[in-house]
Amino acid sequence: MKSLLGIKVGMTQIINDDGVVMPVTVIQAGPCYITQIKKDDKDGYTAIQLGFGEVKEQRLTMAQRGHLGLLKTDNKRPSRKKNIGIPAVRHLREFRTGRVDEYHLGQVLTVEQFEQGDRVDVIGKSKGRGFTGVVKRHGFSGGPRTHGQSDRLRAPGSIGATSGMSRVIKGLRMAGRMGNARVSSQNLEVVRIDLERNLLAVKGSVPGAKGGLVVIRDAAKV
């Protein structure tokens, strides 16, 4: 199981050995820290929790500091979790795996686990577009551009029958909020790996804006 958290840096292009220009997205992936290991006998399933994005300790709540083992031990309030070297991290995500015995708390995961040519899924949150009409949201063609119409250019048109149904069908495509949703780009190829700067270049585009959090994991459909 290969998985990491990262930040979308942006898009560029790479010319391969055959002279073909290839669009790629650069992701700053890791380093990630294993902050929790869940096992079947205690939690009912097996998974590891990764932490990413170092921040000042003051940015975290007391509960978050206790989870990471950052609370100081004293006689009045002893710490329940031992500090094992995990820094204060902003993002926590969980990944299911059947090989939890291969990991330990505090272990650092980097882009070193990936190889050029691997296939990965990149998950992120798409750009929020706010309240949009049907032309932008669903690709409707709008009303006629002539024959006397003046305000129906980007209107949805009829939304249902009158006396025959007297209601609007559930799930009808209409205007509403667009974007700001979880989106997965599947089966992307890893083109370049920079171990020194923790950079990962994947072929194609990934969801989200620059600086947005993304999840990188093994491709589910190869």
Secondary structure per residue as TSV (DSSP state, phi and psi in degrees):
chain	resnum	aa	ss	phi	psi
A	1	M	-	360.0	114.5
A	2	K	-	-107.3	124.3
A	3	S	E	-155.0	146.0
A	4	L	E	-153.0	159.8
A	5	L	E	-107.5	147.9
A	6	G	E	-157.6	-178.0
A	7	I	E	-123.8	134.1
A	8	K	E	-72.7	120.1
A	9	V	E	-86.9	-44.2
A	10	G	E	154.3	-175.0
A	11	M	E	-111.7	150.0
A	12	T	E	-151.8	-166.0
A	13	Q	E	-137.4	149.4
A	14	I	E	-127.4	137.8
A	15	I	E	-98.9	118.8
A	16	N	-	-81.1	-175.5
A	17	D	T	-65.9	-23.8
A	18	D	T	-86.3	0.3
A	19	G	S	84.4	13.0
A	20	V	-	-92.2	130.9
A	21	V	E	-78.5	127.0
A	22	M	E	-121.3	121.2
A	23	P	E	-75.1	131.5
A	24	V	E	-133.8	156.3
A	25	T	E	-111.8	130.0
A	26	V	E	-95.0	129.2
A	27	I	E	-125.2	130.0
A	28	Q	E	-85.9	100.4
A	29	A	E	-104.4	117.5
A	30	G	-	77.7	-174.1
A	31	P	-	-71.3	144.2
A	32	C	E	-113.8	145.5
A	33	Y	E	-112.7	136.5
A	34	I	E	-78.0	110.7
A	35	T	E	-98.2	-16.9
A	36	Q	E	-160.2	144.5
A	37	I	E	-123.4	122.0
A	38	K	E	-103.9	133.7
A	39	K	-	-119.8	159.5
A	40	D	H	-65.2	-39.0
A	41	D	H	-70.0	-26.0
A	42	K	H	-103.3	-41.4
A	43	D	H	-106.8	-10.9
A	44	G	S	89.0	-4.3
A	45	Y	S	-160.2	169.4
A	46	T	-	-114.3	131.1
A	47	A	E	-164.5	164.8
A	48	I	E	-123.0	148.1
A	49	Q	E	-111.0	128.7
A	50	L	E	-108.1	140.9
A	51	G	E	-114.2	141.5
A	52	F	E	-147.6	148.8
A	53	G	E	88.5	83.8
A	54	E	E	-68.4	135.2
A	55	V	-	-135.0	174.1
A	56	K	-	-67.3	144.7
A	57	E	G	-61.6	-28.9
A	58	Q	G	-67.1	-17.7
A	59	R	G	-75.8	-14.4
A	60	L	S	-99.5	153.3
A	61	T	-	-77.5	169.4
A	62	M	H	-61.9	-38.1
A	63	A	H	-64.6	-40.3
A	64	Q	H	-68.0	-39.5
A	65	R	H	-65.1	-40.0
A	66	G	H	-64.9	-37.4
A	67	H	H	-64.1	-34.9
A	68	L	H	-89.5	-2.2
A	69	G	T	75.7	31.6
A	70	L	-	-99.8	-4.4
A	71	L	S	-73.1	137.6
A	72	K	-	-77.0	142.8
A	73	T	-	-90.1	130.7
A	74	D	-	-143.1	178.5
A	75	N	S	-71.0	-33.2
A	76	K	S	-78.3	-36.8
A	77	R	S	-136.9	85.9
A	78	P	-	-70.3	145.1
A	79	S	-	-78.3	132.6
A	80	R	S	-81.1	-19.8
A	81	K	S	-125.1	130.0
A	82	K	-	-76.4	138.8
A	83	N	-	-73.7	120.0
A	84	I	-	-114.1	21.0
A	85	G	S	94.2	9.5
A	86	I	-	-80.0	125.4
A	87	P	-	-77.3	174.7
A	88	A	-	-71.5	120.0
A	89	V	E	-121.4	148.6
A	90	R	E	-85.0	-40.7
A	91	H	E	-110.6	137.0
A	92	L	E	-127.8	130.3
A	93	R	E	-139.0	151.0
A	94	E	E	-112.7	140.8
A	95	F	E	-130.3	125.8
A	96	R	E	-78.8	138.5
A	97	T	-	-155.8	149.4
A	98	G	S	-93.2	2.7
A	99	R	-	-118.5	54.6
A	100	V	G	-70.9	-20.1
A	101	D	G	-67.6	-16.0
A	102	E	G	-83.5	-4.8
A	103	Y	-	-119.5	162.6
A	104	H	-	-143.4	156.9
A	105	L	T	-61.4	137.4
A	106	G	T	86.6	-5.0
A	107	Q	-	-65.5	140.9
A	108	V	E	-101.1	127.0
A	109	L	E	-110.1	133.2
A	110	T	-	-129.0	-174.8
A	111	V	G	-69.8	-5.4
A	112	E	G	-62.0	-23.9
A	113	Q	G	-74.3	-15.0
A	114	F	-	-95.2	156.2
A	115	E	-	-128.9	154.3
A	116	Q	T	-63.5	129.8
A	117	G	T	100.9	-8.7
A	118	D	-	-65.4	153.5
A	119	R	E	-106.9	128.9
A	120	V	E	-133.0	160.1
A	121	D	E	-107.2	133.5
A	122	V	E	-115.4	123.1
A	123	I	E	-115.6	132.4
A	124	G	E	-153.3	-178.2
A	125	K	E	-104.5	124.7
A	126	S	-	-68.6	161.9
A	127	K	-	-64.2	135.7
A	128	G	-	-80.7	128.1
A	129	R	-	-105.2	-2.7
A	130	G	E	74.5	-158.2
A	131	F	E	-79.4	118.1
A	132	T	E	-125.5	157.8
A	133	G	-	-83.2	179.5
A	134	V	H	-72.4	-25.5
A	135	V	H	-67.2	-45.2
A	136	K	H	-80.5	-37.5
A	137	R	H	-77.3	-39.8
A	138	H	H	-122.4	-3.1
A	139	G	-	79.6	24.5
A	140	F	-	-64.5	153.0
A	141	S	-	-85.8	-14.8
A	142	G	-	82.2	-173.8
A	143	G	S	-84.2	180.0
A	144	P	-	-66.9	150.0
A	145	R	S	-91.2	3.6
A	146	T	S	-147.2	-161.3
A	147	H	T	61.5	34.2
A	148	G	T	87.8	-1.5
A	149	Q	-	-74.2	144.4
A	150	S	S	-127.6	-20.9
A	151	D	S	-137.9	22.9
A	152	R	-	-113.4	19.0
A	153	L	T	-64.1	-43.3
A	154	R	T	-117.4	25.7
A	155	A	-	-82.3	153.7
A	156	P	-	-75.4	-18.7
A	157	G	-	86.2	-153.6
A	158	S	-	-68.5	139.1
A	159	I	-	-113.7	9.2
A	160	G	S	163.2	172.3
A	161	A	-	-78.1	166.3
A	162	T	S	-97.2	-96.7
A	163	S	T	-71.6	-26.3
A	164	G	T	-69.8	-29.5
A	165	M	T	-128.2	-41.3
A	166	S	-	60.3	32.0
A	167	R	S	-162.0	168.2
A	168	V	-	-97.3	131.0
A	169	I	-	-66.1	140.2
A	170	K	T	-64.7	140.1
A	171	G	T	82.5	8.5
A	172	L	-	-65.4	135.5
A	173	R	-	-71.8	116.6
A	174	M	-	-138.2	-178.3
A	175	A	S	-68.7	151.9
A	176	G	E	171.0	-168.8
A	177	R	E	-70.4	136.4
A	178	M	E	-124.2	137.2
A	179	G	S	83.2	-164.8
A	180	N	-	55.2	44.4
A	181	A	S	-133.3	158.6
A	182	R	E	-71.0	124.9
A	183	V	E	-131.1	140.5
A	184	S	E	-116.8	128.8
A	185	S	E	-101.2	112.8
A	186	Q	E	-98.1	151.1
A	187	N	E	57.6	49.0
A	188	L	E	-91.0	144.7
A	189	E	E	-90.7	134.0
A	190	V	E	-79.0	117.8
A	191	V	E	-97.7	-46.5
A	192	R	E	-135.2	150.7
A	193	I	E	-134.8	125.9
A	194	D	E	-113.5	102.4
A	195	L	T	-70.4	-33.8
A	196	E	T	-68.3	-39.1
A	197	R	T	-105.8	7.0
A	198	N	T	56.2	46.5
A	199	L	E	-110.4	143.0
A	200	L	E	-130.2	126.4
A	201	A	E	-110.5	120.1
A	202	V	E	-115.0	147.4
A	203	K	E	-74.4	128.9
A	204	G	S	99.1	-170.3
A	205	S	-	-102.9	156.5
A	206	V	-	-126.7	154.3
A	207	P	S	-70.6	154.7
A	208	G	S	103.6	168.7
A	209	A	-	-91.0	171.7
A	210	K	T	-63.1	134.9
A	211	G	T	87.3	0.2
A	212	G	-	-81.3	151.4
A	213	L	E	-76.2	135.5
A	214	V	E	-131.8	154.2
A	215	V	E	-112.0	128.2
A	216	I	E	-113.8	127.8
A	217	R	E	-148.7	170.2
A	218	D	E	-58.4	144.6
A	219	A	-	-66.0	132.3
A	220	A	S	-79.3	-27.3
A	221	K	-	-126.7	100.0
A	222	V	-	-102.4	360.0
